[in-house]
Amino acid sequence: MNSSLIMLEISVIGLGLVLMLADLFVPAERRRFIGYAAIAALGVLLVTSLSGNGSCGQFGTAFGGMFVNDALSLFFKQLFIVAAILVLFMAAEFSDKLAEGSVAEYYSLILFALAGMLFAASSNDFTMLFVSIELITITFYVLVSFQRSKLQSLEAGVKYLILGALSSSFMVFGIALIWGTTGELNFTKLADFLVKNPDVASSQIFLLGVLLVLVGLGFKIAAFPFQIWAPDVYQGAPTPTTAFLAIGSKAAGFVLLLRVLFTAVPSVTAHWANLLIVISAITILYGNLCAIPQRNLKRLLGYSSIAHAGYLLLGVAALSASGQSALLYYLAGYVFTVMAALFVITLVMRQLPNEDISGLAGLNQRSPLLAATLTIAMVSLAGIPPLAGFFGKFLLLKAVIETAHITHNHGYYCLAFTVLAGVVISLYYYFGVIRAIYWSKHPEDMSPITLSSPAKFAIWACLTGIFWIGLFPNTLLNITDLAAAALGK
């Protein structure tokens, strides 16, 4: 066992424990700075991983092949750390609304969820998959309902708990069926076993097991028909929790989905193209159509996240390396875009009883920076050039059309048309948010919004990410191509 490969995960867990202990010694009025200390520590880990030093830069396996460090896991681990840093910036700004609970406890729970995501990125075994999923999910049970005096937060936590436990039960049953029919839990060994035993790969019990595992992962990414929890939980959870759910939890679900479909059971996945096409198309239409009447911004982004899960599934349905690379590229842009939008919501809505769109009235005069940031985020989510969202959708659509041309499966052309229809539909509600910012009549509050230096830094970081990924895609594409290639090994 090469224990040095898991030093990043151990460091994050240790940092979370240190933050919990720091809560005992730091005065209440200075606990916000615990979050900044955590940001600095994660920044060091990120720089270390980017420079190729430390465990994150070492490729290999540990725990008998259950844990793997490769280009794919490296990409996702860096993505998760960036997301956690931005979420901690948001949590520091949101800390005054967490007064009834321990702020340091909230920070540490974010780090424990991050640790689960890091383990998920390196999962190469169904045991590791389940443990990492449960670490993420159980932590989010607490994070979602953290505002214990707020009925809506408690309601969201209960819904997430019940539906999360249900999805976990499906996943456990599926893993048991896979183990019972093959005797293998390791992804690489399972793929080899299925090649040597094609009769097992086509058995109904084994296929049911794989399908049940996908049900559990479908819950994590909020794909149809397992998406019903997302709008209520996004709306009721504290905004930093919503951001981490929308970014970290979804990305963790997708890395596990990629591992299962293209490393563990590629022979099965090749025959499920039509199923993946249907799920992707319905998810896109459901999310976009249900977002149209929404007035609550976080609920709107909840339905939007369902639609974006459908877009991301294009990369899975394409069944190609270019589709997988496009999926990773899209996720990177999605991190900065969603974080920018929710950061603005945190700063603008923290003194309001809810997150209604009407609260954006006059924002262009109260804070031109926040108004521009939310506008750019909405434009990017809608897929308008030259921002990250446009190029991500373009790459996913390109991968789908390439597969349609190769396979002559007309379902891919229908899926491409659905994507275009979804983009057109989304323009209505995304630009409705922009209209509320600049053209609302008679805004009630015109007081200027003061931004702290850390908040400005985080916002400019998000804007830089959105523009850089959209305008200069080659560097990131080279990284995503290498990461996607790891699935074929």
C-alpha positions in Angstrom: 0.0 0.0 0.0 1.4 3.4 -1.0 0.0 5.5 1.9 1.7 8.6 0.6 -0.9 8.8 -2.2 -3.6 9.8 0.3 -1.7 12.6 2.1 -3.9 15.2 0.4 -7.1 13.6 1.8 -5.5 13.2 5.3 -4.4 16.8 5.2 -7.9 18.1 4.5 -9.4 15.9 7.2 -6.7 17.1 9.7 -7.5 20.7 8.7 -11.2 20.1 9.4 -10.4 18.7 12.9 -8.1 21.7 13.6 -10.9 24.1 12.7 -13.3 22.3 15.1 -10.8 22.6 17.9 -10.1 26.3 17.0 -13.7 27.0 17.8 -13.0 26.4 21.5 -10.2 29.0 21.7 -11.2 31.8 19.2 -13.6 34.5 20.4 -16.9 34.5 18.7 -16.4 37.9 17.0 -13.2 36.6 15.3 -14.4 33.2 14.1 -14.9 34.5 10.6 -11.1 34.6 10.3 -10.9 30.8 10.9 -12.5 30.5 7.5 -9.7 32.7 6.0 -7.1 30.5 7.7 -8.7 27.4 6.1 -8.7 29.2 2.7 -5.0 29.9 3.0 -4.3 26.2 3.9 -6.3 25.0 1.0 -4.5 27.5 -1.2 -1.2 25.9 -0.2 -2.6 22.4 -1.1 -3.8 23.7 -4.4 -0.5 25.3 -5.3 1.3 22.1 -4.3 -0.9 20.0 -6.5 -0.6 22.4 -9.5 3.2 22.3 -9.2 3.2 18.5 -9.3 4.5 18.1 -5.8 2.9 16.1 -3.0 0.6 13.1 -3.2 -1.7 14.8 -5.7 1.1 14.8 -8.2 2.0 11.1 -7.7 0.2 8.6 -9.9 -0.4 5.1 -8.6 -2.8 2.9 -6.6 -3.3 2.2 -2.9 -5.4 -0.1 -0.7 -5.1 -3.0 -3.1 -6.2 -1.0 -6.1 -9.3 0.5 -4.4 -7.7 4.0 -4.5 -6.2 5.4 -7.7 -4.3 8.6 -8.5 -4.3 9.4 -12.2 -4.8 12.4 -14.5 -8.6 12.2 -14.0 -8.5 12.2 -10.2 -5.9 15.0 -10.3 -8.2 17.2 -12.4 -11.2 16.6 -10.1 -9.2 17.1 -6.9 -8.0 20.5 -8.1 -11.5 21.3 -9.1 -12.9 20.4 -5.7 -10.3 22.4 -3.9 -11.0 25.5 -6.0 -14.7 25.1 -5.3 -14.1 24.6 -1.6 -11.9 27.8 -1.4 -14.7 29.8 -3.1 -17.3 28.3 -0.9 -15.3 29.2 2.2 -15.1 32.8 1.0 -18.8 32.8 0.7 -19.3 31.2 4.1 -17.2 33.9 5.7 -19.5 36.5 4.2 -22.5 34.5 5.3 -21.2 33.9 8.8 -23.5 36.5 10.4 -26.5 34.4 9.5 -25.0 31.3 11.1 -24.9 32.9 14.5 -27.1 30.3 16.1 -24.5 27.6 15.3 -20.8 27.3 15.4 -19.2 29.1 12.4 -16.1 27.0 12.8 -18.2 23.9 12.8 -19.7 25.0 9.5 -16.2 25.5 8.0 -15.0 22.1 9.2 -18.1 20.4 7.7 -17.2 21.9 4.4 -13.8 20.4 4.6 -15.1 17.0 5.6 -17.4 17.1 2.5 -14.3 18.1 0.5 -12.5 15.1 1.8 -15.3 12.8 0.6 -15.1 14.4 -2.8 -11.3 13.9 -2.9 -11.8 10.2 -2.1 -14.6 10.0 -4.7 -12.2 11.3 -7.4 -9.8 8.4 -6.7 -12.4 5.7 -6.2 -11.6 2.5 -8.2 -13.7 0.1 -6.2 -17.4 0.0 -5.3 -16.5 -0.1 -1.6 -14.5 3.2 -1.9 -17.3 4.6 -4.1 -19.9 3.9 -1.4 -17.8 5.2 1.5 -16.9 8.4 -0.3 -20.6 9.0 -1.4 -21.8 8.5 2.2 -19.1 10.9 3.6 -20.3 13.5 1.2 -24.0 12.9 1.7 -24.0 12.6 5.5 -22.0 15.8 5.8 -24.5 17.6 3.5 -27.4 16.4 5.7 -25.9 18.7 8.4 -24.9 21.5 6.1 -28.3 21.8 4.5 -30.1 22.0 7.8 -27.5 24.1 9.6 -29.7 27.1 10.1 -31.6 25.3 12.8 -33.9 28.3 13.7 -35.1 28.5 10.0 -37.9 26.2 9.3 -37.2 26.1 5.5 -33.6 24.9 6.2 -34.8 22.1 8.5 -37.4 21.1 5.9 -34.7 21.0 3.2 -32.5 18.9 5.4 -35.2 16.3 6.2 -36.0 16.0 2.4 -32.4 15.6 1.6 -32.0 13.0 4.4 -34.9 10.9 3.3 -34.3 10.9 -0.4 -30.5 10.5 0.2 -31.0 7.5 2.3 -33.4 6.0 -0.3 -30.8 6.5 -3.0 -28.1 5.0 -0.9 -30.2 1.9 -0.3 -30.7 1.4 -4.0 -26.9 1.8 -4.5 -26.1 -0.8 -1.8 -28.5 -3.3 -3.2 -27.0 -2.7 -6.7 -23.4 -3.2 -5.4 -24.6 -6.4 -3.7 -26.0 -7.8 -6.9 -22.8 -6.9 -8.8 -20.7 -8.7 -6.1 -23.0 -11.7 -6.1 -22.9 -12.2 -9.8 -19.2 -11.5 -10.4 -17.4 -11.7 -7.1 -15.6 -8.5 -8.0 -15.8 -5.0 -6.6 -12.7 -3.5 -8.1 -13.5 -1.5 -11.2 -10.5 -2.7 -13.2 -10.8 -6.4 -12.2 -14.6 -6.2 -12.9 -14.0 -4.9 -16.4 -11.5 -7.8 -17.1 -14.0 -10.3 -15.6 -16.8 -9.2 -17.9 -14.6 -9.5 -21.0 -13.8 -13.1 -20.1 -17.4 -13.9 -19.0 -19.7 -12.1 -21.5 -22.6 -14.3 -20.3 -22.4 -12.6 -16.9 -22.3 -9.1 -18.5 -25.7 -9.9 -20.2 -27.4 -11.5 -17.2 -30.4 -9.7 -15.9 -29.4 -9.7 -12.3 -26.0 -8.1 -13.1 -27.6 -5.5 -15.3 -30.1 -4.7 -12.6 -27.2 -4.2 -10.1 -25.5 -1.7 -12.5 -28.8 0.1 -13.0 -29.4 0.4 -9.3 -25.9 1.9 -8.8 -26.7 4.4 -11.5 -29.9 5.3 -9.7 -27.8 6.3 -6.6 -25.4 8.3 -8.8 -28.4 9.9 -10.6 -29.5 11.3 -7.3 -26.1 12.9 -6.7 -26.1 14.7 -10.1 -29.9 15.5 -10.0 -30.7 13.8 -13.3 -34.2 12.9 -14.2 -36.1 11.1 -12.7 -34.0 11.4 -9.5 -34.0 15.2 -9.4 -37.1 16.0 -7.2 -35.0 16.9 -4.2 -32.9 19.6 -5.9 -35.2 22.7 -6.0 -36.4 22.4 -2.4 -33.0 21.7 -1.0 -31.3 24.5 -3.0 -33.9 26.9 -1.8 -33.9 26.0 1.9 -30.2 25.4 2.4 -27.7 28.1 3.5 -26.4 29.7 0.3 -22.8 28.5 0.7 -24.2 25.0 1.1 -26.3 25.4 -2.1 -23.1 26.4 -3.9 -21.2 23.4 -2.7 -24.1 21.1 -3.6 -24.4 22.6 -7.1 -20.7 22.4 -7.7 -18.9 19.8 -5.5 -21.6 17.2 -5.0 -22.6 17.3 -8.7 -18.9 17.0 -9.9 -18.3 14.1 -7.4 -21.4 12.3 -8.9 -20.0 12.7 -12.4 -16.5 11.5 -11.7 -18.0 8.4 -10.1 -20.4 8.0 -13.0 -17.5 8.2 -15.4 -15.5 5.6 -13.4 -18.4 3.1 -13.3 -19.5 3.4 -16.9 -16.2 3.6 -18.6 -13.8 1.8 -16.3 -15.9 -0.8 -14.5 -18.6 -1.7 -17.0 -17.6 -0.3 -20.5 -19.0 -3.4 -22.2 -22.4 -2.6 -20.7 -22.2 1.1 -21.3 -21.7 0.5 -25.0 -25.3 -0.9 -25.2 -26.9 1.8 -23.2 -26.5 4.7 -25.5 -30.2 5.1 -26.1 -31.0 5.1 -22.4 -28.4 7.8 -21.8 -29.8 9.8 -24.7 -33.3 9.7 -23.3 -32.2 10.6 -19.7 -30.1 13.5 -20.9 -32.9 14.9 -23.2 -35.6 14.7 -20.5 -33.3 16.2 -17.9 -32.6 19.2 -20.1 -36.2 19.8 -20.9 -37.5 19.3 -17.4 -34.9 21.6 -15.8 -35.4 24.4 -18.3 -39.2 24.3 -18.5 -39.7 24.1 -14.7 -37.3 27.1 -14.2 -39.5 29.5 -16.2 -42.1 30.3 -13.6 -39.7 30.5 -10.6 -39.3 33.7 -8.6 -36.9 32.5 -5.9 -33.4 32.8 -7.3 -32.0 29.8 -5.5 -34.9 27.7 -6.6 -34.4 28.9 -10.1 -30.8 27.9 -10.0 -31.9 24.5 -8.6 -33.9 23.8 -11.7 -31.1 25.3 -13.8 -28.7 22.8 -12.2 -31.0 20.0 -13.3 -30.8 21.3 -16.9 -27.1 21.5 -16.6 -26.9 17.9 -15.4 -28.6 17.1 -18.7 -26.0 19.0 -20.6 -23.2 17.3 -18.8 -24.8 13.9 -19.6 -24.2 14.7 -23.2 -20.5 13.9 -22.6 -21.5 10.6 -21.1 -24.0 9.7 -23.8 -21.5 10.5 -26.6 -19.5 7.4 -25.5 -16.3 9.0 -26.7 -13.1 10.5 -25.3 -14.0 13.8 -26.8 -17.4 13.8 -25.0 -15.7 13.0 -21.7 -13.2 15.8 -22.2 -16.0 18.2 -23.1 -17.8 17.2 -19.9 -14.7 18.0 -17.8 -14.3 21.3 -19.6 -17.9 22.2 -19.0 -17.6 21.4 -15.3 -14.6 23.7 -14.9 -16.6 26.6 -16.4 -19.7 25.7 -14.4 -17.7 26.0 -11.1 -16.8 29.7 -11.6 -20.2 30.6 -13.2 -22.4 29.1 -10.5 -20.2 30.4 -7.7 -20.3 33.9 -9.1 -24.1 33.9 -9.2 -24.5 32.5 -5.7 -21.9 34.8 -4.3 -23.9 37.8 -5.5 -27.1 36.3 -4.1 -25.3 35.8 -0.7 -24.2 39.5 -0.6 -27.4 41.0 -1.9 -30.0 38.9 -0.2 -28.5 38.4 3.2 -30.7 41.1 4.8 -33.9 40.1 3.0 -36.4 37.5 4.2 -36.1 35.5 1.0 -34.2 35.3 -2.3 -37.0 36.7 -4.5 -35.9 38.1 -7.9 -37.5 41.5 -6.9 -34.6 41.9 -4.4 -32.3 42.5 -7.3 -34.1 45.8 -8.2 -31.7 48.7 -8.5 -28.6 46.5 -8.0 -26.9 48.2 -10.9 -26.9 51.4 -8.9 -26.3 49.8 -5.5 -23.2 47.9 -6.7 -22.2 48.0 -10.4 -19.7 45.2 -9.8 -22.3 42.8 -8.3 -24.7 43.7 -11.1 -22.2 43.0 -13.8 -21.0 39.8 -12.1 -24.6 38.3 -11.9 -25.2 39.4 -15.5 -22.1 37.7 -16.8 -23.0 34.6 -14.8 -26.5 34.4 -16.3 -25.1 35.0 -19.8 -22.5 32.2 -19.3 -25.1 29.8 -17.9 -27.3 30.6 -21.0 -24.5 29.7 -23.3 -23.8 33.0 -24.9 -20.3 33.6 -26.5 -17.6 34.3 -25.6 -18.0 33.0 -22.1 -17.2 29.6 -20.5 -20.7 28.3 -20.8 -20.9 28.8 -24.6 -17.7 26.9 -25.4 -18.6 24.1 -23.0 -22.0 23.6 -24.7 -20.3 23.8 -28.1 -17.9 21.0 -27.2 -20.6 18.8 -25.8 -22.8 19.3 -28.8 -19.8 18.7 -31.1 -19.1 15.4 -29.4 -22.7 14.3 -29.7 -22.9 15.1 -33.4 -19.6 13.3 -34.1 -20.9 10.2 -32.4 -24.2 10.5 -34.4 -22.1 10.6 -37.6 -20.0 7.6 -36.7 -22.8 5.4 -35.3 -25.7 6.6 -37.6 -27.9 6.6 -34.5 -30.6 9.2 -35.1 -31.2 9.5 -31.4 -28.1 11.7 -31.2 -29.5 14.1 -33.7 -32.7 14.4 -31.6 -30.6 15.0 -28.5 -28.7 17.8 -30.3 -32.0 19.4 -31.3 -33.1 19.1 -27.6 -30.0 20.9 -26.5 -30.7 23.8 -28.8 -34.3 23.9 -27.7 -33.1 23.9 -24.0 -30.7 26.8 -24.7 -33.5 28.9 -26.3 -35.9 28.2 -23.4 -33.2 29.1 -20.8 -32.7 32.5 -22.4 -36.1 33.6 -21.1 -35.5 33.0 -17.4 -31.8 33.9 -17.4 -32.5 37.2 -19.0 -35.4 37.7 -16.7 -32.8 37.9 -13.9 -30.9 40.5 -15.9 -34.1 42.5 -16.6 -34.7 42.6 -12.8 -31.2 44.0 -12.2 -31.3 46.8 -14.7 -35.0 47.6 -15.6 -37.0 47.0 -12.4 -39.3 49.9 -11.5 -39.4 51.6 -8.1 -36.8 49.6 -6.2 -37.4 49.7 -2.5 -33.8 49.7 -1.3 -31.2 51.9 -3.0 -28.6 51.8 -0.2 -25.1 51.0 -1.6 -23.7 47.6 -0.9 -20.2 47.6 0.7 -17.9 44.7 -0.2 -15.1 43.4 1.9 -11.7 42.9 0.3 -12.0 39.0 0.4 -15.4 39.2 -1.3 -14.0 41.4 -4.0 -11.1 39.0 -4.5 -13.4 36.0 -4.8 -15.7 37.8 -7.2 -12.9 38.8 -9.5 -11.5 35.3 -9.3 -14.8 33.9 -10.5 -15.0 36.5 -13.3 -11.4 35.7 -14.4 -12.3 32.0 -14.5 -15.4 32.6 -16.6 -13.6 34.7 -19.2 -10.3 32.8 -19.2 -12.0 29.4 -19.8 -14.2 30.9 -22.6 -11.6 33.0 -24.4 -8.5 30.8 -24.0 -9.7 27.2 -24.0 -6.6 25.4 -25.3 -4.7 25.1 -22.0 -7.7 23.6 -20.2 -8.6 21.4 -23.2 -5.1 19.9 -23.1 -5.7 19.1 -19.4 -9.2 17.6 -19.9 -8.0 15.5 -22.8 -5.3 13.9 -20.6 -7.8 13.4 -17.8 -10.3 11.8 -20.1 -7.6 9.5 -21.5 -7.1 8.0 -18.1 -10.6 6.4 -18.3 -9.4 4.2 -21.2 -6.5 2.8 -19.3 
